[in-house]
Amino acid sequence: MFFSIIITTYNYERYIRESVESALNQDFFGEYEVIVVDDCSIDKTSLILDNYSSLIRINNEINLSLEVSANKGIKKAVGKYIVRLDADDYLECNFLSEIFRHIEGENTFYYGNYTGVSADSLSLSKVSLIDFDKDEVECRGDFLATGTVYSKKMLFEIGLYSEEIKNCGLENYELILKLINSGFTGKHIKKNLFFYRRHSGNLSVKKLKSIMDYGYKLVKHYGLDFFSINQYHPYLDIKDVNAN
């Protein structure tokens, strides 16, 4: 198995169908699996997922957090490379085939450009990132979970997602900092490969202050100069916060 796509969800009945179908309907000719970790949703998420027999499902009996759910999916995965996909986002149909063309080895993580969309899947903006630059990534203040591909080997080497703070809002940024500080590098693929959905229910909107506080702790821990949201963040109208 080459790829494992891991979708984490909690009460995203409105979006989960589009996310799952984008994962299942890839034009990739190799072997891949789709794992959905439902963090004890209390809406109709489970009923919607019942329609997809090819999914591998993990159903948490209690709400555990995004970080714990993601780690459970990674531990279950048999693919050599892990793809994270948030349940409110979705992939281009050529996501896996494009990533496959650019893979150079297990010590690199891979990510592409993205399209910001509304709650109703209307295109808002196309965001083109720059080639991987350690300093730029460290000071970005975020690194989107959706659309980033890691080797399972590198994730286990750094201990997976931190579970110290539940639903911290910066779990993927922290993961990237751990990878970079462990000697791993990233590769930017210059194509729009996924859709990031912007809506009022995003965790990053609901918990802005606590996210910024946690970002401050991260930059202090890793000896960085500041924490801010830069021009590549999908929420450009959120005021930048510097932690010097």
N, C-alpha and C positions, 0 to 999 in steps of 0.2 A: 504494500500500500504506500503510495507516494504522499498524498495530502490527506489531512483530517481537518475539516471545517468545523469549528466549534461555535455554536450559537448559544449565548446565555440570555435568558429571558425572565422577566418578572412583570406580570400584568401588562403585557404588550399585545393584547388581542387585536388591536387596531392595525398593527404593523407586522406581526409575526409571519403571516402568510407570504407577504412579498419577500421578506428576508429568507425564509425557508426555500421558496421556489427559485430564488436567484442562486442559491447554493446547489440545489438539486439539478438545475438545468444548465450546468456549465458545458461548454463545448470541448472540454478536455477529454482526450481519448484514453488517458491512463486511468489507473484505479484511484478512487478517492472515496471518502466516507463523510457523512454529515451527522454530527452529534449535537443534540439539543439538550441543554441543561435547564430545566424549568425549576426556578428557585421558589417553589410552593406558591405559584400564581393562584389567585382567588377569582380571576375573571374567566373568560372562555378560552384561554390559551390552550389548555389541555384538550378540549374538544376539537379545536382547530388542528392541533398536531395529530389527532387520531386519524386524520385523512391522509397521512403520509406514512405508508407502511415501510418505506425504505430508510426512514430515519432511525438512528440509534438514540434512544431517549434515556435521560437520567432525571428522575423526579425527586427533588429534595422533599423530605417529609416536613421540614420546617424551613423558614426563610433563613438562609445562611450568609448571604452576601454575594456580590458579584465576584469578588476575588476567590472565595472558596468554590463557587460554582465553576469558574474558569479553570481552576486547578483540578477539580474533579473531572472535567472534560479532557484536560490534557493527559491525566493519568489513565483515562479510559482509551485514549486514542492509540491507534496502531500505525498511523501514518508517520513517515519520516519527517514531514514538515507540517507545522501547525498553522492554521489560518484562524484568527479571531474574527468573529462577526457579531456585532451587537444586534439585538432583535429588532431595533427600529431602523437599522441601516440595511443596505442590500448591495449585491455585487453586480458588476458588468458580466455578461455571459462569457466573455473571454478572459476573465480574471485569472483562472488557473493556468490556461494555456500561455498567457503572457508571462506570468511569473515563472513557469517552467522553462521558458526560453532564456531567462536571464539568470537562473540559479548557477552559482559558481562553487558553492561549497557550504558546509554546515557551520562555518564560523561567521556567517553573514546573515543579517536579517534584511528583508526586502519589503519595499513599500512603493506605491504609485501615487499619482495625483488623484484628486477626488472632485466630485460634483456635489455641491451643497443643494439640498432639496427641501421643500416645505413639508408640512405634515401631510399634505395631499399629493406628494411626489412631484410637485412642480419645481423645475430647475430654478435655482436662485443665483448660483455662481459656479464658475469652474476655477478650481484652485490648483495652480502649478507650483510645485515645490522645487527647491534647488537641489543640486547633487548633494549627496551626504556630506555633511560638515559637522564634526563633533561639537564644536563650539556653538553652532547654530541650534543644533538639536538640544543641547544641554540648557540653553537659555530660552527655548521656545515656550516653556511653561505647560506644554501638553504634547502628546504624541498619540494620535488617534488609534484606538484599539482595532477598529475595523480596517481590514485591508493590509495589515502587517503580517508578514509570514516569517516564521522562525523554525529552525530545526528543533526537533524535540530534544536532541542532545544538548543544545545550548541552554534551553529552558531548565532542564533538570540540573545542569551544572551550576546555575545561579540560584537554585532553590525555588523556582516558579514564582508566582505572584505572592507578594507579602500579604499575609492575612492578619497583620497586627491591628490595622484600623479597617473596620468593615465599611464598604461603599465609600471609600475615601475620595473618589472622583478623579484621582490621579494615578490609579493603579498601573496604567500602561506607561505613563511617564516615568514612574518609579522603576518599572521593569526595564525600560530602555536605559535609564541611568545605571542600573545594575549591570546590564549587558556591556555598555560602553566602558564602564570602570573595570570590567573583567577582561577587557581586551578584544571584545567582539566589535564588528563594524557593520555599517548599513549600506545598502545599495538602493538608490532611487531609480525607479522605472518611469520614464517620461511619457506616461499615458494615463488617462483618466480611467481608473479601474474599479472604483466603487462610489456609492452614493451615501453621503452623510446627511441624515435627516435632522433638520433643525425644528424643534417644537418646544412648547412650554413645559413638557414633562421631562426634558433632558435632566439627568442628574447634575450636570454642570451648571444649569440655571438654578435649580432648586437649592443647591448647597454651596453657592458661590463663596460666601465668607469662610466656611470651614475648609473648602478646597484651597483657597488662597492661604489660609493658615498652615495647612499641610504642605503646600508648596514651599512656604518659607522654611519649614523644618527640613524639607528635602535639600534645598540649596545649601543650608547650613551644614547638613550632614555630609554632603559631597564637596563642600568647599567651593561652591560656585559663587559668582559675584552678585547675581540678582535672580529674581523670579518674576516673569511677566508673561503676558499673552502677546505674541507677536503677530505679524501680518498673515501668517498661515493658519491661524486659528479660525474655525468656522463662525465663532461669535465675535466678529470684529468690533461690535458696538459695546462690548463689555470693557469697562475702563481698565487699562493696564495697571497692575499693582507691582511695584518694584520692592524687593526685599534686599536692601544693601547691608 
